[in-house]
Amino acid sequence: MLTTYGEKRILVTSPNKEATPSIAILMCTYNGDRFLTEQLDSIFKQDHSNTLLYVSDDGSSDNTVTILKKYQALWGADRFFIVEGPQQGFAENFLSLICNPDIQADYYALSDQDDIWEPKKLSRALERLISHPDAEPNLYCARTQLVNEQGKTLGLSPLFNKPPCFKNALMQSIGGGNTMVMNHSAINCLRSAGERKIISHDWWAYLVISGAGGTIIYDPETNLLYRQHGSNIIGSNVGFRALLMRAIMLLKGKFREWNTINIRALKESQSILTPENQATLDTFCLIRESSLVPRVLRFLRSNFKRQTLLGNIGLLVATVFKKL
């Protein structure tokens, strides 16, 4: 069963681990014609060949769909599928693909429209994922090489050394969605959680999969060139300017607003959390609503942490001023 633009039908494939593992690449596009060709070329050059590409376009008015159809003709309509997105934002667009039960594979990789994948991006992720039990939800994410619009190197995304966990996930997102690859059990966790109102799909994936007791694999090596430009919805958090912007957002209550949205979505899907992580979520909610002294004491005892010293200082400030 083939998909054409304007239809919601897509090809159904079944996971088959006896053969080379299949990977469904889930890409979302919106007015991305400036960089889309370079990204698609890098996907087609992957050294792992058993892939299917599913693209959800969110109502582009530029040449994005024309480019997609050109590449669909080159790669074949049985491996390249284009559907219409919900047109409610990037997070909702990604969730519409993630939660589509007709997309079936052994593994699932998320893709932005404007990056450049290194040739071994998928195979490197699989090398780390296959060492973990298939029956358990596993999510791989990695550090990125930052580049500007012309592809010139700007530096690296932050290196995170603390073990990923649900307590950390409640405080921050550590892996860009453009680096994420997950197994079938992980995608089933996200599908069980459902299409919720969330801040970002990658933060949500970290929250849900860690909260369900899954394994988060953080790779300190880079696997793609992450393009920084004015059209980015969410860019890198590197540099003094980014640090200042996040401090301003924290003091204005943006972090608290994001946490409120995440908590609501988690509460609506609480059955997927382990009992321990349900209790962790309840503790976080209690801290946020306590008066000053109990709030600070409970926070200090809770071991909620970000990955960096400055990040943890920011958390303490947010706790004092009830911005958590």
C-alpha positions as CSV (number, residue, x, y, z in Angstrom):
1,M,0.0,0.0,0.0
2,L,1.7,3.2,-1.2
3,T,1.5,6.7,0.1
4,T,1.1,9.9,-1.9
5,Y,1.1,13.4,-0.7
6,G,-2.3,14.4,0.7
7,E,-3.0,10.8,1.9
8,K,-2.5,9.4,5.4
9,R,-2.0,5.8,4.1
10,I,1.5,4.4,4.4
11,L,3.3,1.1,3.8
12,V,3.1,-1.4,6.6
13,T,6.3,-3.4,7.3
14,S,7.0,-5.9,10.0
15,P,10.0,-6.0,12.3
16,N,12.3,-8.9,11.3
17,K,15.5,-9.1,13.3
18,E,16.7,-12.2,11.3
19,A,17.6,-9.9,8.4
20,T,19.6,-6.7,8.5
21,P,17.6,-4.5,11.0
22,S,15.2,-2.2,9.4
23,I,15.2,1.5,10.3
24,A,12.2,3.8,9.8
25,I,13.5,7.4,9.4
26,L,10.9,9.9,10.6
27,M,11.5,13.3,9.1
28,C,9.4,16.5,9.6
29,T,9.5,19.4,7.2
30,Y,8.2,22.9,7.0
31,N,9.5,25.5,4.5
32,G,12.9,23.8,4.5
33,D,13.9,24.0,0.8
34,R,17.2,25.9,1.6
35,F,18.9,22.9,3.2
36,L,16.6,19.9,2.5
37,T,18.6,18.6,-0.5
38,E,21.8,18.4,1.5
39,Q,20.1,16.6,4.3
40,L,18.4,14.1,2.0
41,D,21.7,13.4,0.2
42,S,23.4,12.6,3.6
43,I,20.5,10.2,4.5
44,F,20.9,8.4,1.2
45,K,24.7,8.0,1.7
46,Q,24.2,6.1,5.0
47,D,26.2,2.9,5.2
48,H,23.2,1.2,6.7
49,S,20.9,0.6,3.7
50,N,17.8,-1.1,5.1
51,T,15.9,2.1,5.6
52,L,12.5,3.6,4.9
53,L,12.0,7.3,4.9
54,Y,8.7,8.8,6.1
55,V,8.3,12.5,5.7
56,S,5.5,14.5,7.3
57,D,5.2,18.0,5.7
58,D,3.5,20.5,7.8
59,G,2.0,22.7,5.1
60,S,5.1,24.1,3.4
61,S,4.6,27.0,1.0
62,D,8.1,26.9,-0.6
63,N,9.6,24.2,-2.8
64,T,9.9,21.6,0.0
65,V,7.3,19.3,-1.3
66,T,8.7,19.6,-4.9
67,I,12.1,18.5,-3.6
68,L,10.6,15.7,-1.6
69,K,8.7,14.3,-4.6
70,K,11.9,14.5,-6.7
71,Y,13.8,12.4,-4.2
72,Q,10.8,10.1,-3.8
73,A,11.1,9.4,-7.5
74,L,14.8,8.8,-7.2
75,W,14.6,6.5,-4.2
76,G,11.4,4.8,-5.0
77,A,7.8,5.2,-3.8
78,D,8.1,1.9,-1.9
79,R,10.9,3.3,0.3
80,F,10.0,7.1,0.5
81,F,6.7,8.1,1.8
82,I,5.2,11.6,2.1
83,V,2.2,12.5,4.3
84,E,0.6,15.7,5.4
85,G,1.3,16.9,9.0
86,P,-1.2,18.1,11.5
87,Q,0.0,21.8,11.1
88,Q,0.1,22.4,14.8
89,G,3.8,22.9,15.3
90,F,7.0,20.8,15.1
91,A,6.5,18.8,18.2
92,E,3.0,17.7,17.2
93,N,4.2,16.9,13.7
94,F,6.9,14.6,15.0
95,L,4.4,12.9,17.4
96,S,2.0,12.3,14.5
97,L,4.7,10.2,12.9
98,I,6.0,8.6,16.1
99,C,2.5,7.5,17.2
100,N,1.4,6.3,13.7
101,P,0.9,2.5,14.3
102,D,1.2,1.8,10.6
103,I,4.9,2.6,10.6
104,Q,6.7,-0.6,11.7
105,A,10.4,-1.3,11.8
106,D,13.1,-2.7,14.1
107,Y,14.4,0.8,14.9
108,Y,13.3,4.3,14.4
109,A,15.5,7.4,13.7
110,L,14.3,11.0,14.0
111,S,15.4,13.5,11.4
112,D,15.3,17.3,11.0
113,Q,15.2,18.9,7.6
114,D,18.3,21.0,7.7
115,D,21.2,18.9,9.2
116,I,23.9,16.8,7.5
117,W,24.2,13.2,8.7
118,E,27.6,11.6,8.9
119,P,27.7,8.4,6.8
120,K,27.9,6.1,9.8
121,K,25.2,7.9,11.9
122,L,22.7,5.0,11.8
123,S,25.2,2.1,12.0
124,R,27.0,3.7,15.0
125,A,23.6,4.0,16.8
126,L,22.7,0.4,16.0
127,E,26.1,-0.8,17.3
128,R,25.2,0.6,20.7
129,L,21.5,-0.3,20.7
130,I,21.8,-4.0,19.7
131,S,23.8,-4.7,22.9
132,H,20.6,-4.0,25.0
133,P,17.6,-6.4,25.2
134,D,15.0,-5.8,22.5
135,A,12.2,-6.3,24.9
136,E,13.2,-3.2,26.9
137,P,12.8,0.4,25.6
138,N,16.2,1.8,24.5
139,L,16.9,5.2,23.2
140,Y,20.2,6.4,21.7
141,C,21.2,10.1,21.4
142,A,24.5,11.8,20.8
143,R,26.6,15.0,20.8
144,T,26.5,17.1,17.7
145,Q,28.9,19.2,15.6
146,L,27.5,22.7,15.3
147,V,27.8,24.4,11.9
148,N,26.4,27.7,10.5
149,E,24.3,28.1,7.4
150,Q,27.3,27.6,5.1
151,G,28.4,24.5,6.9
152,K,31.3,26.1,8.7
153,T,32.2,24.6,12.0
154,L,31.1,26.5,15.1
155,G,32.0,24.1,17.8
156,L,30.4,21.1,19.7
157,S,27.2,20.8,21.6
158,P,27.7,20.4,25.4
159,L,29.3,17.2,26.7
160,F,27.2,15.6,29.3
161,N,28.9,13.2,31.8
162,K,26.2,12.4,34.4
163,P,24.2,9.2,33.7
164,P,20.8,9.9,32.1
165,C,17.8,9.2,34.3
166,F,14.2,10.3,34.9
167,K,15.2,12.8,37.6
168,N,17.5,14.5,35.1
169,A,14.9,14.3,32.3
170,L,12.5,16.3,34.5
171,M,15.1,19.0,34.7
172,Q,16.3,19.1,31.0
173,S,16.6,17.5,27.7
174,I,20.1,16.1,27.0
175,G,19.7,14.7,23.5
176,G,18.7,16.4,20.3
177,G,15.9,14.7,18.5
178,N,18.0,14.8,15.3
179,T,20.4,12.4,16.9
180,M,17.9,10.0,18.4
181,V,17.5,6.4,17.3
182,M,15.2,4.0,19.3
183,N,14.1,0.4,19.3
184,H,10.6,-0.9,18.8
185,S,9.9,-1.2,22.5
186,A,10.8,2.5,22.9
187,I,8.5,3.6,20.1
188,N,5.7,1.5,21.7
189,C,6.2,3.4,25.0
190,L,5.8,6.7,23.2
191,R,2.7,5.3,21.3
192,S,1.2,4.2,24.7
193,A,1.8,7.7,26.1
194,G,-0.1,9.1,23.1
195,E,-0.2,12.4,21.3
196,R,0.0,14.9,24.1
197,K,0.5,18.7,24.3
198,I,4.3,18.8,24.9
199,I,7.2,21.2,24.7
200,S,9.4,19.2,22.3
201,H,9.4,15.7,20.9
202,D,13.0,15.0,22.0
203,W,12.5,16.1,25.6
204,W,9.3,14.1,25.7
205,A,11.1,11.0,24.4
206,Y,13.7,11.3,27.2
207,L,11.0,11.8,29.8
208,V,8.8,8.9,28.7
209,I,11.5,6.3,28.0
210,S,13.5,7.0,31.1
211,G,10.3,7.2,33.1
212,A,9.2,3.8,31.9
213,G,12.5,2.3,33.1
214,G,14.1,2.2,29.7
215,T,17.8,2.7,28.9
216,I,19.1,6.0,27.6
217,I,22.4,5.7,25.7
218,Y,24.3,9.0,25.4
219,D,27.1,9.0,22.9
220,P,29.8,11.6,23.6
221,E,30.9,11.3,19.9
222,T,29.2,13.3,17.2
223,N,27.1,11.8,14.4
224,L,25.8,14.8,12.5
225,L,26.3,18.4,11.6
226,Y,23.7,20.4,13.4
227,R,23.0,23.6,11.4
228,Q,22.4,26.8,13.4
229,H,20.4,29.5,11.6
230,G,17.7,32.0,12.1
231,S,14.9,29.6,11.2
232,N,15.8,27.1,13.9
233,I,12.9,26.6,16.3
234,I,15.3,25.5,19.0
235,G,19.0,25.8,18.6
236,S,22.1,24.8,20.5
237,N,22.5,26.0,24.2
238,V,26.2,26.7,23.8
239,G,27.8,30.1,24.6
240,F,27.3,33.1,26.8
241,R,24.4,34.5,24.8
242,A,22.5,31.2,25.0
243,L,23.2,31.0,28.7
244,L,21.9,34.6,29.2
245,M,18.7,33.9,27.2
246,R,18.0,30.8,29.3
247,A,18.6,32.7,32.6
248,I,16.1,35.4,31.4
249,M,13.6,32.7,30.4
250,L,14.0,31.0,33.8
251,L,13.4,34.3,35.7
252,K,10.4,35.1,33.6
253,G,8.8,31.8,34.4
254,K,9.3,30.0,31.1
255,F,11.0,27.0,32.7
256,R,8.1,26.7,35.2
257,E,5.6,26.9,32.3
258,W,7.4,24.2,30.4
259,N,7.5,22.0,33.5
260,T,3.8,22.5,34.0
261,I,3.1,21.3,30.4
262,N,5.4,18.3,30.8
263,I,3.9,17.3,34.2
264,R,0.4,17.5,32.8
265,A,1.3,15.2,29.9
266,L,3.1,12.8,32.2
267,K,0.1,12.6,34.5
268,E,-2.1,11.9,31.6
269,S,0.2,9.0,30.7
270,Q,1.2,8.0,34.3
271,S,0.5,4.3,33.8
272,I,3.6,3.9,31.6
273,L,5.9,5.2,34.5
274,T,7.5,2.7,36.9
275,P,6.2,3.0,40.5
276,E,9.5,4.6,41.5
277,N,9.3,7.2,38.8
278,Q,5.6,7.9,39.6
279,A,6.8,8.7,43.1
280,T,9.6,10.9,41.7
281,L,7.0,12.8,39.7
282,D,4.8,13.3,42.8
283,T,7.8,14.6,44.7
284,F,8.6,17.1,42.0
285,C,5.0,18.3,42.0
286,L,5.1,18.7,45.8
287,I,8.4,20.7,45.6
288,R,6.9,23.1,43.1
289,E,3.9,23.9,45.2
290,S,5.5,24.0,48.7
291,S,6.2,27.2,50.6
292,L,9.7,28.6,50.5
293,V,11.6,26.8,53.3
294,P,10.0,23.3,52.7
295,R,10.4,23.9,49.0
296,V,14.1,24.5,49.2
297,L,14.7,21.7,51.7
298,R,12.8,19.2,49.7
299,F,14.6,20.2,46.6
300,L,18.0,19.8,48.2
301,R,17.0,16.3,49.5
302,S,15.5,15.2,46.1
303,N,18.6,14.9,44.0
304,F,17.0,16.5,41.0
305,K,20.0,17.5,38.9
306,R,21.0,19.1,35.6
307,Q,24.2,18.0,33.8
308,T,26.3,21.1,34.7
309,L,27.3,23.1,37.7
310,L,25.8,26.3,36.2
311,G,22.6,24.4,35.4
312,N,22.3,23.2,39.0
313,I,22.8,26.7,40.3
314,G,20.0,27.8,38.0
315,L,17.8,25.1,39.4
316,L,18.4,26.3,43.0
317,V,17.6,29.9,41.9
318,A,14.5,28.6,40.2
319,T,13.5,26.7,43.4
320,V,14.0,29.8,45.6
321,F,11.9,32.0,43.4
322,K,9.3,29.4,42.7
323,K,10.2,29.2,39.0
324,L,10.8,25.5,39.0
